[in-house]
Amino acid sequence: MICTLRRLQQVSDPQSLSDEMSAFGISGGLPTSFKRIFMSHPHVEERIETLENT
């Protein structure tokens, strides 16, 4: 599961977009606590960390 999440993280990394395509990507780092309320899933980094600590 951790390997799959790491692969997903690599594929969805917004820095991997070319300059021409970066305007179409969604980026912005970690959400503020208010935005976090509306998230359906935790960030991939948090999921990996949780799995590693169990």
C-alpha positions as CSV (number, residue, x, y, z in Angstrom):
1,M,0.0,0.0,0.0
2,I,2.8,2.4,0.8
3,C,4.5,1.7,-2.5
4,T,1.2,2.5,-4.3
5,L,0.7,5.7,-2.4
6,R,4.3,6.8,-3.2
7,R,3.8,6.1,-6.9
8,L,0.5,8.1,-6.8
9,Q,2.4,10.9,-5.1
10,Q,5.0,10.9,-7.9
11,V,2.4,10.9,-10.7
12,S,0.3,13.7,-9.1
13,D,3.3,16.0,-8.2
14,P,2.4,19.5,-9.6
15,Q,6.1,20.4,-10.0
16,S,6.4,17.8,-12.7
17,L,4.3,19.8,-15.1
18,S,6.0,21.7,-17.8
19,D,5.9,25.5,-17.8
20,E,3.3,25.5,-20.6
21,M,1.0,23.2,-18.7
22,S,1.5,24.5,-15.1
23,A,-1.3,27.0,-15.5
24,F,-3.7,24.0,-15.8
25,G,-2.4,22.2,-12.7
26,I,-3.8,22.7,-9.2
27,S,-1.2,23.5,-6.6
28,G,-1.0,25.4,-3.4
29,G,0.7,23.2,-0.8
30,L,-1.0,22.0,2.3
31,P,-4.5,23.4,2.9
32,T,-5.3,25.7,5.7
33,S,-7.4,24.3,8.6
34,F,-10.6,25.8,7.0
35,K,-10.0,24.1,3.6
36,R,-9.1,20.9,5.4
37,I,-12.8,20.6,6.6
38,F,-13.8,20.0,3.0
39,M,-11.2,17.5,2.1
40,S,-12.5,14.0,1.3
41,H,-9.2,12.3,1.9
42,P,-6.0,13.2,3.8
43,H,-2.9,14.1,1.7
44,V,-0.8,11.3,0.4
45,E,2.1,12.2,2.7
46,E,-0.2,11.9,5.7
47,R,-1.5,8.5,4.6
48,I,2.1,7.2,4.0
49,E,3.2,8.5,7.4
50,T,0.2,6.8,9.1
51,L,0.9,3.5,7.5
52,E,4.6,3.7,8.4
53,N,3.8,4.3,12.0
54,T,1.4,1.4,12.4
